[in-house]
Amino acid sequence: MDLSDRKTRLFAGGVILIVLLIAVALPAYMRKTATTDYCASCHVMAPQYEDWFYTGKHTLIRCVDCHLPNDSFARHYFWKGMDGMKDVVYFYTGLVPEMIHSTAHAKKTIQANCVRCHEEMVSRITTGTMNCWDCHRKLYHNRTNEF
């Protein structure tokens, strides 16, 4: 057996093993990171978690149901990765702002998810350029005033 042939087989075997490990571990990791408890495990999110916990009907949904695009699998996981990495960088560099605010992209996503979930009700009203939280701010994340 040639040495380069053996190295190629070992390399290919290693790649296959890594791909299999990722294929097995990734779905479980994605499920875990989609839970509200996971989001609340970061201490800077404690006020947002407390507000969510005491809001009644919305406690039946998870953070990712409002804060990530839910119109396609690819967009959902792309933004989950982007937002997750941003949060990791902010947290480990100590750059977490004193008051957490939604970005322009996040506001657009949240608005789209409000309309998606409450489509029948929203279809009967004219919102113009208003966002849902312009009227419903006190119903969700009211103490943190995140918008």
N, C-alpha and C positions, 0 to 999 in steps of 0.2 A: 504494500500500500504506500503510495506516494504521500509525503508529509503535507504538501499543499492540499491534496485531496482530503486528508484527515481534518485539516484545519477548516476546510470548506464545509464538511459534514458537521463538525462541532459548531461552527458558526450558524449554520442553517438550523441545527437542532436547538441552539440557544434562542434563536429568533422565534422559532415555533413555540418553544416553552414560554417565552415572554408574551407572545400573542395570546396563547391559551390562558395564562394567568390573568391578563388584562380582560379577556372575554368573560372570565368567570367572576372576577372581582369588581369590574366596573359597574354592572347593573346594581349590585348590592350597595356600592358606594354612592351611586346616584340616588337610590331610594333613601338612604340615610341622610344625605345632604339636602333632601327635599322636605324633611320634616321640620315642623315649627320648633321642636325641641333643639334641633341642630342649630337653627338660626339664633335661638335664645342662649346657646352655650357661650356665645361671645358676650362678655360682660357689658360692652358698650351698647348692646341691643336690649338690655334689660328694660328700659322704659317703654320701648316699642312693644316688647313682649307683654308687659303688664297691661298696656292699653288694649292690645289684641285679646288678651285673656279675659278681660271684663267687658267685651263688646257684644255679647249675646250671639246673634245669628252668625256673624262672621267668624266665630270660633270654629265653625264646621269646615272652614277652608284653611289652606296652608299659606305661608308667606309667598311661596313661588306661584300660587294661583293668581295673585295680584301683581307681584313685582317682576315677573318674567313673562316674555311673550308666550302666549299659549295658542298661537295660530298655526304653528307647524313644529314638528319634531326638531328639525335642523336649527331653526331660529331659537327655540327654547334652549337647546343644549349649547349653542354658540354663546348666547348671552349669559347662561348659567356659568360657563367657563370664564367669560370676560369679567362679569361682575364678581365672581368668586375670587379670581386672581387679584382684582382691584382691592377687594376687601382684605385679602391676605397681606398685600403690600401696605395698605393703610395701617393695618393692625400691627404688623411686625416692625414697621418703621416709626411707629408712634405718631403718625400723621392723621389719626382719626380726629375729625373736627369736633369741637365742643358741642355744636348743634348739628345733627345729621339732617341733611336736606336731600331731596330727590333731584337728580340731574334732569335735564330737558328730555333725554331719552327715557328715563324712568317715568317721568310724568306722562309721556305719550303712551307708554306701555300700560301704566296703571289705568289711564282713561280708557284705553281700548279694552282692557279686561273688565272694567266696570260695565261698559256697554255690552260686552259679550255675555256677561252673566245676567244682566238686567235688560236684555234686548227688547223684550216685549213691552216693558214699562217705558223705556227710553224712546221707543218708536212712536209713542203717543205724545211726546213733548218736543218742543223745539229748544235745543240747547245753544244754538249759534256757536259762539266761540267760548262758551263757559265750560269749565271742567266740573266733574261731579263733586269734587271736594269744595268748590266754591259755595255750595249750599250744605254739603254734608260733612264739613270739616270736623264738627264736634262729635260725629258718630264713630270716628275711627282715628286712632293715633291722636286723640284730642289733647292729651297732656304734652306730648312731644312736639306737636305742631310741625310735623316734618315737612310740610310743603312750604 
